[in-house]
Amino acid sequence: MVDSESMIPFDEQVGLALRGYRRAHGLSQRAFADVVDVAPATLARLERSALSCSLETVVRLLAQIGHSLAVVDADGQPVTTWDETDLRARDRSGRRFPANREVRPMRVQAAGGPQWWLHHEYFGTGECGPQPEWTAEGFSSDARFGRKPRPRAPGEKPRWL
């Protein structure tokens, strides 16, 4: 039996864990596929390599056999600290902001909320939503939506942004 997991690629470790559980419980691939509610072909693929299956499927099957996935650092220790903004910041629909955007908490600019929100909510046609708590809007005066505008070519006239 091989002890060193560092020699075995991750995708094969998943397959070995599933195969080991299946064999320890005396199940065929077809019977185990019925138990974990996947197609037998999917289970056969997973036992060879987890790279061709969705992460959702891999996580679900590992959870059913008592295993889990973890993000580990170079020393093999689980990473447990994350940037608080990345953990908490959501738009008003509950989605995370795009990863390429810098996000910060909203500063209270007026009693009614930020000016763009007031214009959008009160002059819009819909119902007023909750005041935003986070923003990914541009933070510098020469940036538009977090990006610096493209420099003009020599002789190019101003354009609408």
Buried (B, 14 or more C-beta within 10 A) or exposed (E): EEEEEEEEEEBBEBBEBBBEBBEEEEBEBEEBBBBBEBEBEBBBBBBEBBBEBEEEBBBEBBEBBEBEEEEEEEEEEEEEEEEEEEEEBBBEEEEEBEEEBEBEEBEEEEEEBBEEBBEBBEEEEEEEEEBBEBBBBBEEEEEEEBEEEEEEEEEEEEEEE
